[in-house]
Amino acid sequence: MGPDRNPGRPPRRSAVRGRDIAEVLALSVRTVDSHRLRAYAELGVTTRRELARTLRAVPPGASPQHARRPS
């Protein structure tokens, strides 16, 4: 099989690591992880995938702090 192992699915995006975010923002990895985990708790999610899904459900211009995990 070639490089496209799932021909029926869109290509997978590469994940941005906390280390990469920390480097760009000149923060420690621990700070980035702390903020990420706090956001997870506020939004009621446990994974990056759930976080992305929840934030995509927020209407443009609305505050993400009022977002809740979609059912």
N, C-alpha and C positions, 0 to 999 in steps of 0.2 A: 504494500500500500504506500502511496506517496505522502507528501507532507500534509495533505488535507485528509485527515482521518475520519472526519465527520462531514461528508459532502452535503448532507441536508441541513447542517447547522451553520450559522454565521461564525466567522473566525473569532476565537476567544481573545478578549482584550488582555493585555498584560497588566497585572496588578501593580499598583504603585505601593511600594513598601513604606512603612513608617520611617525607615532610615532615609529614604529619598526625600520625603516630605520635610523631615527635620533638617536635612542639608540645605534644601532650597530656602526654607524659612529661617535658617540660622537658629534652630532650637535643638534641644536635646531629644533623643528618641523617646526618652521617658516622658517628656512633656507632651509630645505628639500622642503617645499611647494614652496618657492620662485624659487628654481632651477627647480622644476617640471613644474611650470607654464611658466617659461622662455622657457623651451624646447618645451612645447606645442605651444607657440606662434611662435617659429622659425620653427617648423615642420608643422604648420597649422592644428593642431589637437585640440580637446576639451575634450577628455576623455582618460582614461588609456587604454581602449580597442583600440581606434584609434592609440594611441602611440605605443602600442605593435604591431599592424598590420603594421604600418609604419616602425618600426625598423626591423621587420622580413623581410621586402622587401629590406633591404639594403644588397647588396652582401657582402660576407666575405671579410674583409680587406678594405672595402670602409668606408668613413667617414659618420657617421649619419647626420652631419650638412648639407649634400647635399640631404638628403632624403626628399621626398615630399609625402604627403598623397596619397595613391593609389586611383584610381578612382573606 
